[in-house]
Amino acid sequence: MLRRPFLQQLGSGFGSLALLGLLQDEGLLASATPGQGAAVKVLHHPAKAKRVVQLFMSGAASHIDLFDYKPALEKHHGEPSDFGEHVEAFQNGLGPWMRSPFRFRPYGECGKYLSEVVSPLGEVVDDMAFVHNLVGKTGVHSQATYLQATGFDTPGFPGMGCWVSYALGSLNENLPTFVVLPDRRGFASNGPKNWSAAFLPTRHQGTVIRPGTPHPIADLHPQADYISEASERATLSVLTQLNRDHMQARPGDSRLEARIRSYELAAKMQ
């Protein structure tokens, strides 16, 4: 695959559940120089965004019922659907065309059509950007979730946050570069595969944080009261040395390096 189409396909999926540079200082992302450990040494353009928060609502309302007005659906409502090509559907197959049950009308100076469901957004619609050129050819939740998280509808590719971590590095070595805040009720389809590093070094995978729980990050603190700080440091020192010895005999496996880095990061975060 050529480089440009590869990057175009990759960019079609938004970073799974990523919060880049958690709690970074103001203005750090405005630099044209990436952070520590970056694969890209100089950016094409100085970054304008200071924070990126992606909210992924698994099973959320359809864009056609919110902010993507389709006049053609009004005209062809009830007619047999035909996409002109194969589209993967559920067991029941494709139903007829169906118009949105909600009313749409234009808002703001831009005249953007919004449905009555999201009408309060009409007050700020001129300050918003809507992307309507993303296309998915499957109605299967797991495949569509892969597409959203990685840019591909098949497993085996890194999440977008992993690519950002790999390319831009870290601006704060005391915090994870790519974090995931999952729904308390459970993961979306595919679970941790949505933020897996896949073929990138394992250290770029997402770090799961559960706010508002007794242990927001798993194994960040000792599991028992009788474990002192000194004994924990001694234990981690031995584990690190054993892992390094093991890693030297297996240079092609990045998992041990990621485990060592996670120990070091956990110590910094305590």
Helices and strands as residue ranges (DSSP letters): H 3-10, G 28-30, G 63-65, H 71-76, E 104-107, E 112-115, G 116-123, G 125-127, H 141-150, H 160-168, E 179-180, G 191-195, G 202-204, E 207-208, H 229-248, H 255-269
